[in-house]
Amino acid sequence: MSDETLRDIAPDARMECGVCWHVYDPAEGDPVWQIPPGVAFADLPADWRCPECDAPQEKFLRCEN
């Protein structure tokens, strides 16, 4: 995902994996990758991948609700 695209994502936006449908919620963080609550999707480390299926960040889509 390009930096420009990441900037367009609201900091509190929930992102859903297009492969396995896992949802990354910034309010919860990601205990598998030891990401604390409050970290926006755009601020995840570049090597972060889906904790369920190992898909790259590029496979994630913004949840509408």
mmCIF file as Biopython writes it, N, C-alpha, C and O atoms, coordinates in Angstrom:
data_model
#
loop_
_atom_site.group_PDB
_atom_site.id
_atom_site.type_symbol
_atom_site.label_atom_id
_atom_site.label_alt_id
_atom_site.label_comp_id
_atom_site.label_asym_id
_atom_site.label_entity_id
_atom_site.label_seq_id
_atom_site.pdbx_PDB_ins_code
_atom_site.Cartn_x
_atom_site.Cartn_y
_atom_site.Cartn_z
_atom_site.occupancy
_atom_site.B_iso_or_equiv
_atom_site.auth_seq_id
_atom_site.auth_asym_id
_atom_site.pdbx_PDB_model_num
ATOM 1   N N  . MET A ? 1  ? 0.857   -1.178  0.000  1.0 0.0 1  A 1 
ATOM 2   C CA . MET A ? 1  ? 0.000   0.000   0.000  1.0 0.0 1  A 1 
ATOM 3   C C  . MET A ? 1  ? 0.900   1.237   0.000  1.0 0.0 1  A 1 
ATOM 4   O O  . MET A ? 1  ? 1.839   1.314   0.792  1.0 0.0 1  A 1 
ATOM 5   N N  . SER A ? 2  ? 0.631   2.183   -0.859 1.0 0.0 2  A 1 
ATOM 6   C CA . SER A ? 2  ? 1.490   3.356   -0.951 1.0 0.0 2  A 1 
ATOM 7   C C  . SER A ? 2  ? 1.279   4.280   0.240  1.0 0.0 2  A 1 
ATOM 8   O O  . SER A ? 2  ? 0.235   4.249   0.891  1.0 0.0 2  A 1 
ATOM 9   N N  . ASP A ? 3  ? 2.291   5.103   0.514  1.0 0.0 3  A 1 
ATOM 10  C CA . ASP A ? 3  ? 2.185   6.069   1.613  1.0 0.0 3  A 1 
ATOM 11  C C  . ASP A ? 3  ? 1.018   7.013   1.388  1.0 0.0 3  A 1 
ATOM 12  O O  . ASP A ? 3  ? 0.335   7.402   2.336  1.0 0.0 3  A 1 
ATOM 13  N N  . GLU A ? 4  ? 0.788   7.384   0.127  1.0 0.0 4  A 1 
ATOM 14  C CA . GLU A ? 4  ? -0.321  8.283   -0.192 1.0 0.0 4  A 1 
ATOM 15  C C  . GLU A ? 4  ? -1.664  7.630   0.156  1.0 0.0 4  A 1 
ATOM 16  O O  . GLU A ? 4  ? -2.542  8.284   0.719  1.0 0.0 4  A 1 
ATOM 17  N N  . THR A ? 5  ? -1.825  6.371   -0.171 1.0 0.0 5  A 1 
ATOM 18  C CA . THR A ? 5  ? -3.055  5.645   0.147  1.0 0.0 5  A 1 
ATOM 19  C C  . THR A ? 5  ? -3.217  5.526   1.656  1.0 0.0 5  A 1 
ATOM 20  O O  . THR A ? 5  ? -4.319  5.704   2.176  1.0 0.0 5  A 1 
ATOM 21  N N  . LEU A ? 6  ? -2.141  5.228   2.356  1.0 0.0 6  A 1 
ATOM 22  C CA . LEU A ? 6  ? -2.203  5.092   3.817  1.0 0.0 6  A 1 
ATOM 23  C C  . LEU A ? 6  ? -2.619  6.400   4.479  1.0 0.0 6  A 1 
ATOM 24  O O  . LEU A ? 6  ? -3.339  6.386   5.477  1.0 0.0 6  A 1 
ATOM 25  N N  . ARG A ? 7  ? -2.178  7.518   3.938  1.0 0.0 7  A 1 
ATOM 26  C CA . ARG A ? 7  ? -2.543  8.820   4.524  1.0 0.0 7  A 1 
ATOM 27  C C  . ARG A ? 7  ? -4.035  9.091   4.396  1.0 0.0 7  A 1 
ATOM 28  O O  . ARG A ? 7  ? -4.602  9.846   5.186  1.0 0.0 7  A 1 
ATOM 29  N N  . ASP A ? 8  ? -4.676  8.473   3.396  1.0 0.0 8  A 1 
ATOM 30  C CA . ASP A ? 8  ? -6.103  8.682   3.188  1.0 0.0 8  A 1 
ATOM 31  C C  . ASP A ? 8  ? -6.970  7.889   4.168  1.0 0.0 8  A 1 
ATOM 32  O O  . ASP A ? 8  ? -8.179  8.109   4.245  1.0 0.0 8  A 1 
ATOM 33  N N  . ILE A ? 9  ? -6.361  6.976   4.910  1.0 0.0 9  A 1 
ATOM 34  C CA . ILE A ? 9  ? -7.097  6.136   5.851  1.0 0.0 9  A 1 
ATOM 35  C C  . ILE A ? 9  ? -7.151  6.838   7.204  1.0 0.0 9  A 1 
ATOM 36  O O  . ILE A ? 9  ? -6.117  7.213   7.757  1.0 0.0 9  A 1 
ATOM 37  N N  . ALA A ? 10 ? -8.359  7.012   7.734  1.0 0.0 10 A 1 
ATOM 38  C CA . ALA A ? 10 ? -8.518  7.659   9.039  1.0 0.0 10 A 1 
ATOM 39  C C  . ALA A ? 10 ? -7.766  6.853   10.099 1.0 0.0 10 A 1 
ATOM 40  O O  . ALA A ? 10 ? -7.719  5.626   10.015 1.0 0.0 10 A 1 
ATOM 41  N N  . PRO A ? 11 ? -7.180  7.520   11.094 1.0 0.0 11 A 1 
ATOM 42  C CA . PRO A ? 11 ? -6.413  6.821   12.126 1.0 0.0 11 A 1 
ATOM 43  C C  . PRO A ? 11 ? -7.210  5.770   12.887 1.0 0.0 11 A 1 
ATOM 44  O O  . PRO A ? 11 ? -6.643  4.795   13.380 1.0 0.0 11 A 1 
ATOM 45  N N  . ASP A ? 12 ? -8.520  5.964   12.985 1.0 0.0 12 A 1 
ATOM 46  C CA . ASP A ? 12 ? -9.336  5.003   13.743 1.0 0.0 12 A 1 
ATOM 47  C C  . ASP A ? 12 ? -10.055 3.997   12.826 1.0 0.0 12 A 1 
ATOM 48  O O  . ASP A ? 12 ? -10.908 3.238   13.286 1.0 0.0 12 A 1 
ATOM 49  N N  . ALA A ? 13 ? -9.709  3.995   11.535 1.0 0.0 13 A 1 
ATOM 50  C CA . ALA A ? 13 ? -10.371 3.092   10.583 1.0 0.0 13 A 1 
ATOM 51  C C  . ALA A ? 13 ? -10.011 1.635   10.866 1.0 0.0 13 A 1 
ATOM 52  O O  . ALA A ? 13 ? -8.856  1.296   11.123 1.0 0.0 13 A 1 
ATOM 53  N N  . ARG A ? 14 ? -11.029 0.794   10.810 1.0 0.0 14 A 1 
ATOM 54  C CA . ARG A ? 14 ? -10.824 -0.651  10.915 1.0 0.0 14 A 1 
ATOM 55  C C  . ARG A ? 14 ? -10.539 -1.175  9.516  1.0 0.0 14 A 1 
ATOM 56  O O  . ARG A ? 14 ? -11.176 -0.757  8.550  1.0 0.0 14 A 1 
ATOM 57  N N  . MET A ? 15 ? -9.585  -2.089  9.409  1.0 0.0 15 A 1 
ATOM 58  C CA . MET A ? 15 ? -9.165  -2.624  8.117  1.0 0.0 15 A 1 
ATOM 59  C C  . MET A ? 15 ? -9.373  -4.130  8.112  1.0 0.0 15 A 1 
ATOM 60  O O  . MET A ? 15 ? -9.047  -4.819  9.079  1.0 0.0 15 A 1 
ATOM 61  N N  . GLU A ? 16 ? -9.928  -4.638  6.993  1.0 0.0 16 A 1 
ATOM 62  C CA . GLU A ? 16 ? -10.257 -6.054  6.894  1.0 0.0 16 A 1 
ATOM 63  C C  . GLU A ? 16 ? -9.392  -6.737  5.837  1.0 0.0 16 A 1 
ATOM 64  O O  . GLU A ? 16 ? -9.222  -6.223  4.732  1.0 0.0 16 A 1 
ATOM 65  N N  . CYS A ? 17 ? -8.850  -7.899  6.191  1.0 0.0 17 A 1 
ATOM 66  C CA . CYS A ? 17 ? -8.033  -8.672  5.257  1.0 0.0 17 A 1 
ATOM 67  C C  . CYS A ? 17 ? -8.921  -9.210  4.142  1.0 0.0 17 A 1 
ATOM 68  O O  . CYS A ? 17 ? -9.952  -9.829  4.405  1.0 0.0 17 A 1 
ATOM 69  N N  . GLY A ? 18 ? -8.522  -8.974  2.911  1.0 0.0 18 A 1 
ATOM 70  C CA . GLY A ? 18 ? -9.278  -9.455  1.766  1.0 0.0 18 A 1 
ATOM 71  C C  . GLY A ? 18 ? -9.091  -10.941 1.503  1.0 0.0 18 A 1 
ATOM 72  O O  . GLY A ? 18 ? -9.746  -11.495 0.620  1.0 0.0 18 A 1 
ATOM 73  N N  . VAL A ? 19 ? -8.216  -11.596 2.249  1.0 0.0 19 A 1 
ATOM 74  C CA . VAL A ? 19 ? -7.979  -13.027 2.073  1.0 0.0 19 A 1 
ATOM 75  C C  . VAL A ? 19 ? -8.778  -13.833 3.093  1.0 0.0 19 A 1 
ATOM 76  O O  . VAL A ? 19 ? -9.515  -14.748 2.726  1.0 0.0 19 A 1 
ATOM 77  N N  . CYS A ? 20 ? -8.630  -13.488 4.387  1.0 0.0 20 A 1 
ATOM 78  C CA . CYS A ? 20 ? -9.267  -14.303 5.432  1.0 0.0 20 A 1 
ATOM 79  C C  . CYS A ? 20 ? -10.327 -13.545 6.235  1.0 0.0 20 A 1 
ATOM 80  O O  . CYS A ? 20 ? -10.983 -14.130 7.097  1.0 0.0 20 A 1 
ATOM 81  N N  . TRP A ? 21 ? -10.496 -12.264 5.962  1.0 0.0 21 A 1 
ATOM 82  C CA . TRP A ? 21 ? -11.498 -11.403 6.607  1.0 0.0 21 A 1 
ATOM 83  C C  . TRP A ? 21 ? -11.167 -11.030 8.052  1.0 0.0 21 A 1 
ATOM 84  O O  . TRP A ? 21 ? -12.037 -10.558 8.784  1.0 0.0 21 A 1 
ATOM 85  N N  . HIS A ? 22 ? -9.924  -11.236 8.465  1.0 0.0 22 A 1 
ATOM 86  C CA . HIS A ? 22 ? -9.495  -10.765 9.787  1.0 0.0 22 A 1 
ATOM 87  C C  . HIS A ? 22 ? -9.585  -9.245  9.805  1.0 0.0 22 A 1 
ATOM 88  O O  . HIS A ? 22 ? -9.231  -8.595  8.821  1.0 0.0 22 A 1 
ATOM 89  N N  . VAL A ? 23 ? -10.052 -8.670  10.903 1.0 0.0 23 A 1 
ATOM 90  C CA . VAL A ? 23 ? -10.178 -7.216  11.017 1.0 0.0 23 A 1 
ATOM 91  C C  . VAL A ? 23 ? -9.109  -6.677  11.959 1.0 0.0 23 A 1 
ATOM 92  O O  . VAL A ? 23 ? -8.986  -7.114  13.103 1.0 0.0 23 A 1 
ATOM 93  N N  . TYR A ? 24 ? -8.329  -5.706  11.448 1.0 0.0 24 A 1 
ATOM 94  C CA . TYR A ? 24 ? -7.401  -4.979  12.305 1.0 0.0 24 A 1 
ATOM 95  C C  . TYR A ? 24 ? -8.149  -3.759  12.827 1.0 0.0 24 A 1 
ATOM 96  O O  . TYR A ? 24 ? -8.587  -2.904  12.058 1.0 0.0 24 A 1 
ATOM 97  N N  . ASP A ? 25 ? -8.285  -3.695  14.143 1.0 0.0 25 A 1 
ATOM 98  C CA . ASP A ? 25 ? -8.972  -2.580  14.793 1.0 0.0 25 A 1 
ATOM 99  C C  . ASP A ? 25 ? -7.945  -1.816  15.621 1.0 0.0 25 A 1 
ATOM 100 O O  . ASP A ? 25 ? -7.396  -2.367  16.574 1.0 0.0 25 A 1 
ATOM 101 N N  . PRO A ? 26 ? -7.674  -0.550  15.273 1.0 0.0 26 A 1 
ATOM 102 C CA . PRO A ? 26 ? -6.682  0.220   16.013 1.0 0.0 26 A 1 
ATOM 103 C C  . PRO A ? 26 ? -6.995  0.327   17.509 1.0 0.0 26 A 1 
ATOM 104 O O  . PRO A ? 26 ? -6.084  0.466   18.325 1.0 0.0 26 A 1 
ATOM 105 N N  . ALA A ? 27 ? -8.258  0.263   17.862 1.0 0.0 27 A 1 
ATOM 106 C CA . ALA A ? 27 ? -8.628  0.344   19.276 1.0 0.0 27 A 1 
ATOM 107 C C  . ALA A ? 27 ? -8.145  -0.884  20.055 1.0 0.0 27 A 1 
ATOM 108 O O  . ALA A ? 27 ? -7.970  -0.829  21.272 1.0 0.0 27 A 1 
ATOM 109 N N  . GLU A ? 28 ? -7.935  -1.986  19.341 1.0 0.0 28 A 1 
ATOM 110 C CA . GLU A ? 28 ? -7.497  -3.228  19.982 1.0 0.0 28 A 1 
ATOM 111 C C  . GLU A ? 28 ? -6.022  -3.531  19.755 1.0 0.0 28 A 1 
ATOM 112 O O  . GLU A ? 28 ? -5.409  -4.236  20.557 1.0 0.0 28 A 1 
ATOM 113 N N  . GLY A ? 29 ? -5.438  -3.008  18.669 1.0 0.0 29 A 1 
ATOM 114 C CA . GLY A ? 29 ? -4.058  -3.344  18.343 1.0 0.0 29 A 1 
ATOM 115 C C  . GLY A ? 29 ? -3.972  -4.774  17.825 1.0 0.0 29 A 1 
ATOM 116 O O  . GLY A ? 29 ? -4.949  -5.312  17.303 1.0 0.0 29 A 1 
ATOM 117 N N  . ASP A ? 30 ? -2.822  -5.377  17.966 1.0 0.0 30 A 1 
ATOM 118 C CA . ASP A ? 30 ? -2.610  -6.747  17.493 1.0 0.0 30 A 1 
ATOM 119 C C  . ASP A ? 30 ? -1.682  -7.468  18.465 1.0 0.0 30 A 1 
ATOM 120 O O  . ASP A ? 30 ? -0.465  -7.287  18.417 1.0 0.0 30 A 1 
ATOM 121 N N  . PRO A ? 31 ? -2.255  -8.283  19.344 1.0 0.0 31 A 1 
ATOM 122 C CA . PRO A ? 31 ? -1.414  -8.978  20.326 1.0 0.0 31 A 1 
ATOM 123 C C  . PRO A ? 31 ? -0.437  -9.974  19.700 1.0 0.0 31 A 1 
ATOM 124 O O  . PRO A ? 31 ? 0.618   -10.237 20.279 1.0 0.0 31 A 1 
ATOM 125 N N  . VAL A ? 32 ? -0.760  -10.529 18.540 1.0 0.0 32 A 1 
ATOM 126 C CA . VAL A ? 32 ? 0.138   -11.486 17.881 1.0 0.0 32 A 1 
ATOM 127 C C  . VAL A ? 32 ? 1.449   -10.801 17.509 1.0 0.0 32 A 1 
ATOM 128 O O  . VAL A ? 32 ? 2.526   -11.360 17.716 1.0 0.0 32 A 1 
ATOM 129 N N  . TRP A ? 33 ? 1.358   -9.598  16.965 1.0 0.0 33 A 1 
ATOM 130 C CA . TRP A ? 33 ? 2.539   -8.828  16.563 1.0 0.0 33 A 1 
ATOM 131 C C  . TRP A ? 33 ? 2.990   -7.858  17.657 1.0 0.0 33 A 1 
ATOM 132 O O  . TRP A ? 33 ? 3.898   -7.056  17.438 1.0 0.0 33 A 1 
ATOM 133 N N  . GLN A ? 34 ? 2.368   -7.927  18.817 1.0 0.0 34 A 1 
ATOM 134 C CA . GLN A ? 34 ? 2.676   -7.057  19.959 1.0 0.0 34 A 1 
ATOM 135 C C  . GLN A ? 34 ? 2.515   -5.573  19.607 1.0 0.0 34 A 1 
ATOM 136 O O  . GLN A ? 34 ? 3.335   -4.733  19.978 1.0 0.0 34 A 1 
ATOM 137 N N  . ILE A ? 35 ? 1.429   -5.279  18.877 1.0 0.0 35 A 1 
ATOM 138 C CA . ILE A ? 35 ? 1.076   -3.904  18.541 1.0 0.0 35 A 1 
ATOM 139 C C  . ILE A ? 35 ? 0.077   -3.432  19.592 1.0 0.0 35 A 1 
ATOM 140 O O  . ILE A ? 35 ? -0.995  -4.023  19.719 1.0 0.0 35 A 1 
ATOM 141 N N  . PRO A ? 36 ? 0.398   -2.388  20.347 1.0 0.0 36 A 1 
ATOM 142 C CA . PRO A ? 36 ? -0.513  -1.939  21.408 1.0 0.0 36 A 1 
ATOM 143 C C  . PRO A ? 36 ? -1.751  -1.248  20.848 1.0 0.0 36 A 1 
ATOM 144 O O  . PRO A ? 36 ? -1.731  -0.773  19.712 1.0 0.0 36 A 1 
ATOM 145 N N  . PRO A ? 37 ? -2.821  -1.186  21.623 1.0 0.0 37 A 1 
ATOM 146 C CA . PRO A ? 37 ? -4.007  -0.435  21.206 1.0 0.0 37 A 1 
ATOM 147 C C  . PRO A ? 37 ? -3.634  1.014   20.895 1.0 0.0 37 A 1 
ATOM 148 O O  . PRO A ? 37 ? -2.740  1.585   21.518 1.0 0.0 37 A 1 
ATOM 149 N N  . GLY A ? 38 ? -4.330  1.593   19.930 1.0 0.0 38 A 1 
ATOM 150 C CA . GLY A ? 38 ? -4.110  2.989   19.572 1.0 0.0 38 A 1 
ATOM 151 C C  . GLY A ? 38 ? -3.207  3.190   18.363 1.0 0.0 38 A 1 
ATOM 152 O O  . GLY A ? 38 ? -3.011  4.325   17.929 1.0 0.0 38 A 1 
ATOM 153 N N  . VAL A ? 39 ? -2.651  2.109   17.807 1.0 0.0 39 A 1 
ATOM 154 C CA . VAL A ? 39 ? -1.771  2.235   16.644 1.0 0.0 39 A 1 
ATOM 155 C C  . VAL A ? 39 ? -2.614  2.145   15.370 1.0 0.0 39 A 1 
ATOM 156 O O  . VAL A ? 39 ? -3.255  1.127   15.106 1.0 0.0 39 A 1 
ATOM 157 N N  . ALA A ? 40 ? -2.603  3.224   14.589 1.0 0.0 40 A 1 
ATOM 158 C CA . ALA A ? 40 ? -3.357  3.272   13.333 1.0 0.0 40 A 1 
ATOM 159 C C  . ALA A ? 40 ? -2.762  2.296   12.324 1.0 0.0 40 A 1 
ATOM 160 O O  . ALA A ? 40 ? -1.576  1.972   12.392 1.0 0.0 40 A 1 
ATOM 161 N N  . PHE A ? 41 ? -3.583  1.831   11.393 1.0 0.0 41 A 1 
ATOM 162 C CA . PHE A ? 41 ? -3.121  0.916   10.349 1.0 0.0 41 A 1 
ATOM 163 C C  . PHE A ? 41 ? -1.934  1.524   9.590  1.0 0.0 41 A 1 
ATOM 164 O O  . PHE A ? 41 ? -0.975  0.819   9.278  1.0 0.0 41 A 1 
ATOM 165 N N  . ALA A ? 42 ? -1.993  2.800   9.298  1.0 0.0 42 A 1 
ATOM 166 C CA . ALA A ? 42 ? -0.923  3.484   8.562  1.0 0.0 42 A 1 
ATOM 167 C C  . ALA A ? 42 ? 0.383   3.511   9.340  1.0 0.0 42 A 1 
ATOM 168 O O  . ALA A ? 42 ? 1.448   3.692   8.750  1.0 0.0 42 A 1 
ATOM 169 N N  . ASP A ? 43 ? 0.317   3.335   10.654 1.0 0.0 43 A 1 
ATOM 170 C CA . ASP A ? 43 ? 1.507   3.388   11.490 1.0 0.0 43 A 1 
ATOM 171 C C  . ASP A ? 43 ? 2.069   2.008   11.835 1.0 0.0 43 A 1 
ATOM 172 O O  . ASP A ? 43 ? 3.030   1.901   12.597 1.0 0.0 43 A 1 
ATOM 173 N N  . LEU A ? 44 ? 1.475   0.960   11.279 1.0 0.0 44 A 1 
ATOM 174 C CA . LEU A ? 44 ? 2.003   -0.381  11.522 1.0 0.0 44 A 1 
ATOM 175 C C  . LEU A ? 44 ? 3.384   -0.516  10.883 1.0 0.0 44 A 1 
ATOM 176 O O  . LEU A ? 44 ? 3.674   0.155   9.893  1.0 0.0 44 A 1 
ATOM 177 N N  . PRO A ? 45 ? 4.238   -1.380  11.440 1.0 0.0 45 A 1 
ATOM 178 C CA . PRO A ? 45 ? 5.552   -1.587  10.817 1.0 0.0 45 A 1 
ATOM 179 C C  . PRO A ? 45 ? 5.394   -2.073  9.370  1.0 0.0 45 A 1 
ATOM 180 O O  . PRO A ? 45 ? 4.415   -2.743  9.043  1.0 0.0 45 A 1 
ATOM 181 N N  . ALA A ? 46 ? 6.342   -1.738  8.521  1.0 0.0 46 A 1 
ATOM 182 C CA . ALA A ? 46 ? 6.271   -2.092  7.101  1.0 0.0 46 A 1 
ATOM 183 C C  . ALA A ? 46 ? 6.203   -3.602  6.887  1.0 0.0 46 A 1 
ATOM 184 O O  . ALA A ? 46 ? 5.642   -4.059  5.891  1.0 0.0 46 A 1 
ATOM 185 N N  . ASP A ? 47 ? 6.763   -4.375  7.804  1.0 0.0 47 A 1 
ATOM 186 C CA . ASP A ? 47 ? 6.760   -5.829  7.642  1.0 0.0 47 A 1 
ATOM 187 C C  . ASP A ? 47 ? 5.566   -6.510  8.322  1.0 0.0 47 A 1 
ATOM 188 O O  . ASP A ? 47 ? 5.484   -7.738  8.350  1.0 0.0 47 A 1 
ATOM 189 N N  . TRP A ? 48 ? 4.636   -5.706  8.871  1.0 0.0 48 A 1 
ATOM 190 C CA . TRP A ? 48 ? 3.447   -6.290  9.518  1.0 0.0 48 A 1 
ATOM 191 C C  . TRP A ? 48 ? 2.617   -7.014  8.468  1.0 0.0 48 A 1 
ATOM 192 O O  . TRP A ? 48 ? 2.436   -6.527  7.352  1.0 0.0 48 A 1 
ATOM 193 N N  . ARG A ? 49 ? 2.115   -8.188  8.848  1.0 0.0 49 A 1 
ATOM 194 C CA . ARG A ? 49 ? 1.262   -8.990  7.981  1.0 0.0 49 A 1 
ATOM 195 C C  . ARG A ? 49 ? 0.069   -9.475  8.783  1.0 0.0 49 A 1 
ATOM 196 O O  . ARG A ? 49 ? 0.077   -9.420  10.013 1.0 0.0 49 A 1 
ATOM 197 N N  . CYS A ? 50 ? -0.953  -9.948  8.091  1.0 0.0 50 A 1 
ATOM 198 C CA . CYS A ? 50 ? -2.150  -10.439 8.756  1.0 0.0 50 A 1 
ATOM 199 C C  . CYS A ? 50 ? -1.770  -11.533 9.755  1.0 0.0 50 A 1 
ATOM 200 O O  . CYS A ? 50 ? -1.086  -12.491 9.393  1.0 0.0 50 A 1 
ATOM 201 N N  . PRO A ? 51 ? -2.209  -11.397 11.009 1.0 0.0 51 A 1 
ATOM 202 C CA . PRO A ? 51 ? -1.859  -12.401 12.007 1.0 0.0 51 A 1 
ATOM 203 C C  . PRO A ? 51 ? -2.586  -13.731 11.803 1.0 0.0 51 A 1 
ATOM 204 O O  . PRO A ? 51 ? -2.211  -14.734 12.411 1.0 0.0 51 A 1 
ATOM 205 N N  . GLU A ? 52 ? -3.609  -13.753 10.965 1.0 0.0 52 A 1 
ATOM 206 C CA . GLU A ? 52 ? -4.369  -14.985 10.721 1.0 0.0 52 A 1 
ATOM 207 C C  . GLU A ? 52 ? -3.842  -15.774 9.523  1.0 0.0 52 A 1 
ATOM 208 O O  . GLU A ? 52 ? -3.689  -16.993 9.601  1.0 0.0 52 A 1 
ATOM 209 N N  . CYS A ? 53 ? -3.560  -15.071 8.393  1.0 0.0 53 A 1 
ATOM 210 C CA . CYS A ? 53 ? -3.202  -15.783 7.163  1.0 0.0 53 A 1 
ATOM 211 C C  . CYS A ? 53 ? -1.879  -15.336 6.552  1.0 0.0 53 A 1 
ATOM 212 O O  . CYS A ? 53 ? -1.469  -15.864 5.518  1.0 0.0 53 A 1 
ATOM 213 N N  . ASP A ? 54 ? -1.206  -14.373 7.174  1.0 0.0 54 A 1 
ATOM 214 C CA . ASP A ? 54 ? 0.091   -13.869 6.717  1.0 0.0 54 A 1 
ATOM 215 C C  . ASP A ? 54 ? 0.010   -13.047 5.430  1.0 0.0 54 A 1 
ATOM 216 O O  . ASP A ? 54 ? 1.024   -12.865 4.757  1.0 0.0 54 A 1 
ATOM 217 N N  . ALA A ? 55 ? -1.178  -12.546 5.077  1.0 0.0 55 A 1 
ATOM 218 C CA . ALA A ? 55 ? -1.317  -11.693 3.896  1.0 0.0 55 A 1 
ATOM 219 C C  . ALA A ? 55 ? -0.637  -10.339 4.155  1.0 0.0 55 A 1 
ATOM 220 O O  . ALA A ? 55 ? -0.618  -9.866  5.291  1.0 0.0 55 A 1 
ATOM 221 N N  . PRO A ? 56 ? -0.081  -9.719  3.109  1.0 0.0 56 A 1 
ATOM 222 C CA . PRO A ? 56 ? 0.553   -8.410  3.274  1.0 0.0 56 A 1 
ATOM 223 C C  . PRO A ? 56 ? -0.490  -7.303  3.458  1.0 0.0 56 A 1 
ATOM 224 O O  . PRO A ? 56 ? -1.674  -7.498  3.182  1.0 0.0 56 A 1 
ATOM 225 N N  . GLN A ? 57 ? -0.039  -6.160  3.920  1.0 0.0 57 A 1 
ATOM 226 C CA . GLN A ? 57 ? -0.928  -5.017  4.168  1.0 0.0 57 A 1 
ATOM 227 C C  . GLN A ? 57 ? -1.713  -4.614  2.927  1.0 0.0 57 A 1 
ATOM 228 O O  . GLN A ? 57 ? -2.828  -4.104  3.039  1.0 0.0 57 A 1 
ATOM 229 N N  . GLU A ? 58 ? -1.148  -4.835  1.754  1.0 0.0 58 A 1 
ATOM 230 C CA . GLU A ? 58 ? -1.806  -4.449  0.504  1.0 0.0 58 A 1 
ATOM 231 C C  . GLU A ? 58 ? -3.127  -5.173  0.289  1.0 0.0 58 A 1 
ATOM 232 O O  . GLU A ? 58 ? -3.963  -4.715  -0.490 1.0 0.0 58 A 1 
ATOM 233 N N  . LYS A ? 59 ? -3.325  -6.286  0.961  1.0 0.0 59 A 1 
ATOM 234 C CA . LYS A ? 59 ? -4.552  -7.066  0.823  1.0 0.0 59 A 1 
ATOM 235 C C  . LYS A ? 59 ? -5.677  -6.577  1.731  1.0 0.0 59 A 1 
ATOM 236 O O  . LYS A ? 59 ? -6.782  -7.117  1.685  1.0 0.0 59 A 1 
ATOM 237 N N  . PHE A ? 60 ? -5.414  -5.566  2.552  1.0 0.0 60 A 1 
ATOM 238 C CA . PHE A ? 60 ? -6.421  -5.067  3.488  1.0 0.0 60 A 1 
ATOM 239 C C  . PHE A ? 60 ? -7.264  -3.973  2.853  1.0 0.0 60 A 1 
ATOM 240 O O  . PHE A ? 60 ? -6.769  -3.148  2.085  1.0 0.0 60 A 1 
ATOM 241 N N  . LEU A ? 61 ? -8.543  -3.983  3.191  1.0 0.0 61 A 1 
ATOM 242 C CA . LEU A ? 61 ? -9.512  -2.999  2.709  1.0 0.0 61 A 1 
ATOM 243 C C  . LEU A ? 61 ? -10.168 -2.322  3.896  1.0 0.0 61 A 1 
ATOM 244 O O  . LEU A ? 61 ? -10.336 -2.932  4.953  1.0 0.0 61 A 1 
ATOM 245 N N  . ARG A ? 62 ? -10.535 -1.075  3.725  1.0 0.0 62 A 1 
ATOM 246 C CA . ARG A ? 62 ? -11.191 -0.335  4.804  1.0 0.0 62 A 1 
ATOM 247 C C  . ARG A ? 62 ? -12.591 -0.890  5.048  1.0 0.0 62 A 1 
ATOM 248 O O  . ARG A ? 62 ? -13.364 -1.082  4.110  1.0 0.0 62 A 1 
ATOM 249 N N  . CYS A ? 63 ? -12.907 -1.143  6.311  1.0 0.0 63 A 1 
ATOM 250 C CA . CYS A ? 63 ? -14.267 -1.575  6.685  1.0 0.0 63 A 1 
ATOM 251 C C  . CYS A ? 63 ? -15.186 -0.371  6.585  1.0 0.0 63 A 1 
ATOM 252 O O  . CYS A ? 63 ? -14.809 0.738   6.962  1.0 0.0 63 A 1 
ATOM 253 N N  . GLU A ? 64 ? -16.362 -0.585  6.089  1.0 0.0 64 A 1 
ATOM 254 C CA . GLU A ? 64 ? -17.314 0.513   5.930  1.0 0.0 64 A 1 
ATOM 255 C C  . GLU A ? 64 ? -18.040 0.849   7.224  1.0 0.0 64 A 1 
ATOM 256 O O  . GLU A ? 64 ? -18.538 1.965   7.372  1.0 0.0 64 A 1 
ATOM 257 N N  . ASN A ? 65 ? -18.112 -0.078  8.155  1.0 0.0 65 A 1 
ATOM 258 C CA . ASN A ? 65 ? -18.830 0.208   9.411  1.0 0.0 65 A 1 
ATOM 259 C C  . ASN A ? 65 ? -17.933 0.088   10.592 1.0 0.0 65 A 1 
ATOM 260 O O  . ASN A ? 65 ? -18.371 0.294   11.724 1.0 0.0 65 A 1 
#
